[in-house]
Amino acid sequence: MHAVPGESGEVDVAVQYEGSLDKIFIYEGYNDTTSLVELDEEPPKKINEEALDICLQIALLLNCEIYPVSQVMRKTVIDGSNTSGFQRTVLIGHDGFVDTSFGTVLIESIALEEDSARVVKREKDKVVYNLDRLGIPLIEITTEPSMKNPEQIKESALKIGEILRACNVKRGIGTIRQDVNISINKHERVEIKGFQNPKMFVKTIDLEIDRQLRDIENKKFKGEVRKALANGSSEFLRPLPGKFRMYHETDMELLKNGKARLDKLKKNLPKLRSDIKSELRKKGLSEEMINLLVVDVNLLDEFMALIKVYDKDANLVAKMITVWRKEFEKKKNVDDILTERNYEKILEKVRDSKLNKTDVKTVLKKLVEGIKFDNAIKIEKIDENKLEEEIRKIIKDKPGLRENAYMGLVIGKYKGKIDARKAIEIIKKILTNS
């Protein structure tokens, strides 16, 4: 599994490179986020510190042992995806694990690497690459062959993916990629590359098992690298690489991960989504509200800030920044209106009993309509005696209805001008005594 920290840029620059496979590799684009080497005699730049911290965080969350000292290595790559002919990689952690409902899955190693160029198109005698991600920090997580069925593989990938997303890895299609190694009895290992959709895990693995069974029937036992296709099948990509493709990067110093650095990271490990959901449940949030919040880290941060202002009704706070905001956005751009500060001021009024929480949406609506804040929070209320008189009149005109039906009629007539809780109390009292 691979995860890409940071962002990539793309500039339209074309260079031509003579590859070592009797093909021409054409590179489009140029990544300006990598540390460039300007002169032949200039040594390579040091490892990106932010990427290293993220990799160490992920290793700790996966319960790995951290290598105190590591040697940066060069991994030979001859398919044209690395203009240098090699990919730098350094081992960060080893012997970790992740728990699944099928049992523990062991983590063999975690490495920090340079990403390769991505293929734009393949032709008979030409491969076109884009350099927009070449050299970007890449985290590679390798599990041991301890998964026994497709369902466990899918669950493991999702668990590891949750840890990656809790850290500052780049998001989007292709930024987290899974390669699955499958080997049935009597068949050599087959590596399937290019997984992006976890929903296809089970189908793709089942189809590969069937394919390997057919291979055995036809006396074919050799392993290979295959590309995952959208329909769940796969196609031949290349032979499996040899074991002896790594050698020392003598131009770079040993990487040392000291105790002070690790202790600092341990104190600031990000929370996993499952832990966040558990905390939100304790605050009284419904599952619907929880799911709306956890998909957006900025939204979650906003909620956590606002709940400190008013913590008596977490669902009200969540509705303000999710459901109601989306409802108002359909009619008008509300970014400059429904700000965190305006939310805070409204909740302060509710907290100080200067505004009924049933009137919050009305206030938000007024703000969206352009009414100034001081005027928006002024809610005209009907006197309690007047309210009871009006409710008695409604019940007299429409006898035999249920409480909720009468409440609907009252709200329809005096929307925003009544205390809903007081209104239902009056309705219950009148119906009970009638």
C-alpha atoms as one frame of an Amber mdcrd trajectory, in Angstrom:
protein
   0.000   0.000   0.000   1.305   3.437  -0.881   0.377   6.852   0.519   1.516
  10.182  -0.867   2.121  13.039   1.600   1.941  16.635   0.374   0.776  18.157
  -2.884   2.014  17.883  -6.478   2.286  20.621  -9.094   2.202  20.423 -12.886
   3.854  22.686 -15.478   3.786  22.004 -19.212   7.436  21.345 -20.010   8.460
  18.553 -22.386  11.802  16.713 -22.359  12.873  13.587 -24.165  14.792  10.785
 -22.524  16.419   7.765 -24.133  15.458   4.793 -22.003  17.298   1.535 -21.521
  14.579  -0.709 -22.963  14.974   0.325 -26.627  11.978   2.600 -26.231  11.644
   6.356 -26.145  10.211   7.713 -22.911   8.642  11.145 -23.282   8.143  13.111
 -20.085   5.464  15.774 -19.769   5.334  18.219 -16.868   7.728  19.172 -14.153
   7.286  18.928 -10.401   8.424  22.101  -8.658   7.837  20.725  -5.155  10.820
  18.357  -5.168  14.256  19.404  -3.976  16.094  19.939  -7.261  19.772  19.247
  -7.849  21.059  22.021 -10.114  24.661  20.881 -10.723  26.233  17.511 -11.524
  28.574  17.754  -8.530  25.789  18.750  -6.108  24.798  15.991  -3.651  21.134
  14.954  -3.255  18.981  16.964  -0.858  18.105  15.715   2.608  14.904  13.793
   3.300  11.809  15.985   3.586  11.307  16.460   7.345   7.492  16.725   7.205
   7.261  13.535   5.151   9.543  11.753   7.615   7.388  12.852  10.572   4.233
  11.619   8.820   5.877   8.281   8.026   6.967   7.907  11.655   3.430   8.747
  12.863   1.963   6.062  10.612   4.570   3.546  11.781   3.706   4.279  15.423
  -0.053   3.977  14.771   0.639   0.606  13.127   2.488  -0.530  16.279   5.821
  -0.823  14.471   9.316  -0.928  15.889  11.243   2.104  14.610  14.742   1.698
  13.195  16.983   4.072  15.202  19.431   4.198  12.274  18.686   3.468   8.603
  20.692   3.518   5.382  19.095   5.208   2.379  19.072   2.748  -0.532  18.754
   2.945  -4.302  16.212   0.573  -5.867  16.895  -0.132  -9.533  14.016   0.903
 -11.817  14.476   0.406 -15.577  10.964   0.892 -16.958  11.475   4.639 -17.500
   9.303   5.812 -14.605  12.381   7.195 -12.808  14.605   9.422 -14.944  17.634
   8.515 -12.803  17.141   4.781 -13.285  16.643   4.210  -9.585  14.253   5.058
  -6.751  15.564   6.150  -3.352  14.025   4.330  -0.396  14.719   4.079   3.319
  13.279   1.664   5.881  11.536   3.408   8.790   9.724   0.696  10.793   9.198
  -3.047  11.056   7.235  -5.770  12.884   3.949  -3.921  13.376   0.359  -5.134
  13.297  -3.251  -4.140  12.735  -6.212  -5.983  14.261  -9.141  -7.177  12.128
 -12.263  -9.171  12.897 -10.516 -12.155  11.238  -7.413 -11.846  13.422  -4.176
  -9.881  13.548  -2.471  -8.843  10.308   1.289  -8.393  10.634   3.107  -5.401
   9.157   6.461  -6.425   7.722   7.931  -2.985   7.019   7.279   0.690   6.384
   9.532   2.654   4.045   9.788   6.235   2.832  10.409   6.473  -0.910  10.413
   8.801  -3.904   7.348   8.417  -6.098   7.813   7.640  -9.778   6.460   9.336
 -12.891   2.988   8.248 -13.936   2.126   6.769 -17.310   0.028   9.002 -19.571
  -0.201   6.554 -22.470   1.510   3.497 -23.886   2.200   2.894 -27.561   4.018
   0.153 -29.428   7.431   1.819 -29.296   6.786   4.682 -26.916   5.662   5.317
 -23.330   4.610   8.823 -22.294   5.080   9.800 -18.636   4.010  12.839 -16.633
   6.557  14.158 -14.129   4.036  15.871 -11.840   4.554  13.347  -9.041   8.171
  12.296  -9.690  10.188  12.612  -6.484   7.224  13.334  -4.220   7.570  11.571
  -0.823   5.838   8.194  -0.873   5.161   5.876   2.069   5.160   2.139   1.359
   3.572  -0.255   3.849   4.188  -3.964   3.379   2.179  -6.604   5.219   3.329
 -10.143   5.845   1.417 -12.958   4.082  -0.916 -13.400   7.061  -4.299 -12.765
   5.367  -6.293 -15.835   4.428  -9.363 -14.598   2.526 -10.504 -11.645   0.368
 -12.737 -10.202   3.096  -9.793  -9.967   5.503  -7.678  -8.273   2.834 -10.408
  -5.682   2.268 -10.859  -5.020   6.002  -7.085  -4.707   6.484  -6.791  -2.218
   3.633  -9.597  -0.097   5.061  -8.032  -0.149   8.551  -4.648   0.897   7.189
  -6.371   3.512   5.010  -8.043   4.976   8.096  -4.620   5.419   9.712  -3.203
   7.048   6.573  -6.084   9.520   6.363  -5.701  10.405  10.043  -2.231  11.661
   9.153  -1.486  14.400   6.642  -1.387  12.317   3.461  -2.625  13.739   0.188
  -6.228  12.793  -0.597  -7.898  11.848  -3.845  -8.036   9.011  -6.366  -4.635
   7.396  -6.859  -2.951   8.919  -3.810  -3.504   5.743  -1.794  -2.736   2.699
  -3.922  -2.767  -0.964  -2.976  -0.765  -3.820  -4.482  -1.958  -7.301  -3.521
   0.255 -10.402  -3.591  -1.671 -13.650  -4.050  -0.322 -17.172  -3.977  -2.349
 -20.381  -3.881  -0.859 -23.823  -3.290   1.572 -24.879  -6.087   1.486 -21.418
  -7.771   4.224 -18.792  -7.431   3.373 -15.357  -6.075   1.457 -12.955  -8.310
   1.458  -9.237  -7.584  -1.606  -7.270  -8.684  -1.001  -3.544  -8.927  -3.327
  -0.579  -9.324  -6.055  -1.138  -6.734  -7.848   2.111  -5.955 -11.391   1.045
  -5.110 -11.713  -1.198  -2.014 -15.141  -2.300  -3.260 -13.361  -4.326  -5.977
 -11.005  -6.171  -3.601 -13.088  -9.283  -3.080 -14.066  -9.687  -6.751 -10.528
  -9.100  -8.052  -8.958 -11.553  -5.605 -11.594 -14.208  -6.304 -10.963 -13.856
 -10.054  -7.194 -14.104  -9.541  -7.616 -17.292  -7.491  -9.677 -18.754 -10.347
  -7.009 -17.671 -12.854  -4.225 -19.311 -10.842  -6.259 -22.527 -10.618  -6.521
 -22.519 -14.427  -2.755 -21.901 -14.633  -2.100 -24.990 -12.521  -4.410 -27.063
 -14.721  -2.332 -25.914 -17.701   0.970 -26.624 -15.909   1.778 -22.911 -15.498
   3.147 -22.013 -12.090   5.246 -18.883 -12.680   4.633 -15.648 -10.797   4.251
 -12.270 -12.478   3.112  -8.685 -11.970  -0.409  -7.930 -13.222  -2.472  -4.767
 -13.522  -5.905  -4.572 -11.870  -8.710  -3.644 -14.276 -11.922  -1.810 -13.467
 -14.097  -4.899 -14.024 -12.213  -6.955 -11.415 -10.016  -8.910 -13.824  -6.313
  -8.247 -14.418  -3.781  -8.251 -17.251  -0.081  -9.092 -17.521   2.158  -6.114
 -16.753   5.709  -7.454 -16.354   7.744 -10.283 -14.803   8.324 -10.214 -11.052
  11.431  -8.151 -10.188  14.489  -9.924  -8.847  15.485  -9.817  -5.203  18.849
  -8.137  -5.773  17.905  -4.654  -6.947  18.878  -2.595  -3.880  22.230  -0.947
  -3.157  23.474   1.772  -0.811  22.976   5.458  -1.561  26.498   6.517  -0.632
  25.820  10.213  -1.285  23.397  10.468   1.654  24.048  10.318   5.390  22.576
   7.646   7.634  19.050   8.489   8.781  18.828   8.675  12.579  15.489   8.751
  14.393  16.281   9.750  17.951  14.218   9.230  21.100  13.387  12.950  21.439
  11.813  13.056  17.993   9.791   9.903  18.579   8.604  11.052  22.015   7.383
  14.330  20.521   5.479  12.496  17.774   3.960  10.021  20.245   2.497  12.908
  22.251   0.818  14.346  19.135  -0.441  11.270  17.298  -3.644  12.032  15.329
  -6.881  10.383  16.372  -8.377   7.698  14.150 -11.850   8.140  12.709 -13.184
   5.275  14.822 -11.923   7.001  17.989 -13.380  10.336  16.881 -16.775   8.726
  16.256 -16.722   7.206  19.738 -16.024  10.644  21.266 -18.834  12.238  19.257
 -21.311   9.589  20.431 -20.422  10.447  24.020 -21.417  14.042  23.277 -24.894
  12.811  22.312 -24.609  13.158  18.542 -26.796  11.013  16.313 -25.102   8.668
  13.820 -26.374  10.847  10.964 -24.672  13.930  12.384 -21.491  11.986  13.170
 -21.197  10.757   9.586 -21.699  14.289   8.253 -18.920  15.641  10.462 -16.168
  13.039  10.118 -15.891  13.319   6.328 -14.382  16.807   6.597 -11.585  17.570
   9.058 -12.292  21.323   8.819 -15.957  20.748   9.639 -14.981  18.579  12.585
 -12.594  21.253  13.874 -15.375  23.854  13.585 -17.758  21.620  15.529 -15.213
  21.002  18.305 -14.668  24.763  18.643 -18.400  25.563  18.759 -19.292  22.806
  21.213 -17.050  24.561  23.735 -19.368  27.592  23.483 -22.600  25.593  23.919
 -22.368  21.941  24.968 -25.970  21.246  26.005 -27.180  20.207  22.544 -24.484
  18.748  20.281 -26.986  17.924  17.532 -28.046  21.576  17.339 -24.426  22.645
  16.856 -23.898  19.953  14.209 -27.076  20.877  12.316 -26.028  24.528  12.197
 -22.810  23.789  10.318 -23.988  20.849   8.195 -27.673  20.415   7.334 -28.794
  24.034   7.661 -25.680  25.445   6.016 -26.201  23.205   2.970 -29.862  24.173
   2.856 -28.992  27.886   2.738 -26.127  27.347   0.265 -28.615  26.170  -2.359
 -29.993  29.703  -2.544 -26.972  31.881  -1.808 -23.227  31.890  -1.161 -23.033
  31.917   2.635 -19.256  31.675   3.226 -19.013  35.293   4.380 -22.265  35.117
   6.373 -22.357  31.800   8.211 -18.909  32.220   9.698 -17.591  30.520  12.811
 -17.739  33.853  14.656 -21.434  34.331  13.825 -22.138  30.779  14.951 -20.313
  31.521  18.205 -22.353  34.683  18.830 -25.636  32.831  18.250 -24.648  29.997
  20.579 -23.532  32.484  23.217 -27.061  33.967  23.137 -28.565  30.479  23.524
 -26.161  29.636  26.354 -27.037  32.860  28.187 -30.809  32.223  27.747 -31.155
  35.299  25.557 -32.223  33.203  22.571 -34.286  30.028  22.433 -32.529  27.219
  20.597 -35.712  26.628  18.588 -35.133  30.071  17.048 -31.558  29.428  15.902
 -32.498  28.429  12.352 -34.716  31.522  12.047 -31.772  33.719  13.047 -29.504
  31.991  10.510 -32.113  32.496   7.798 -32.337  36.216   8.602 -28.555  36.550
   8.392 -28.549  34.860   4.976 -31.287  37.255   3.845 -28.974  40.165   4.655
 -30.378  41.266   8.002 -27.749  42.611  10.407 -26.878  40.380  13.351 -28.344
  42.634  16.063 -31.682  42.720  14.246 -31.593  39.044  13.242 -31.510  37.867
  16.856 -34.557  39.940  17.759 -37.341  37.369  17.738 -40.850  38.784  18.159
 -42.717  36.563  20.613 -46.437  36.312  21.308 -47.407  36.838  24.934 -48.047
  33.520  26.727 -51.653  34.455  27.548 -52.235  35.513  23.953 -50.670  32.254
  22.736 -53.008  30.162  24.906 -55.994  32.141  23.676 -55.003  31.516  20.037
 -54.387  27.810  20.638 -57.829  27.416  22.278 -59.371  29.059  19.249 -57.558
  26.696  16.836 -58.622  23.625  18.847 -62.226  24.849  18.974 -62.297  25.444
  15.178 -60.697  22.030  14.401 -61.742  19.533  17.100 -60.553  15.928  17.252
 -56.976  16.355  15.988 -53.826  14.999  17.634 -51.272  17.059  19.563 -48.760
  17.114  16.682 -51.422  18.226  14.238 -52.403  21.172  16.442 -48.711  21.986
  16.915 -48.262  22.081  13.154 -51.187  24.508  12.785 -49.802  26.769  15.516
 -46.306  26.836  14.058 -47.702  27.455  10.579 -49.585  30.511  11.785 -47.001
  31.932  14.209 -43.712  30.606  12.853 -40.777  32.223  14.617 -42.995  34.082
  17.054 -43.704  31.369  19.610 -41.819  29.228  22.083 -42.459  25.764  20.640
 -41.901  24.036  23.967 -44.398  26.314  25.701 -46.890  25.860  22.860 -46.921
  22.064  23.151 -47.354  22.342  26.932 -50.437  24.526  26.412 -51.866  22.136
  23.804 -51.415  19.137  26.143 -53.028  21.034  29.027 -56.064  22.056  26.956
 -56.586  18.563  25.486 -56.198  16.906  28.882 -58.779  19.180  30.512 -61.266
  19.119  27.657
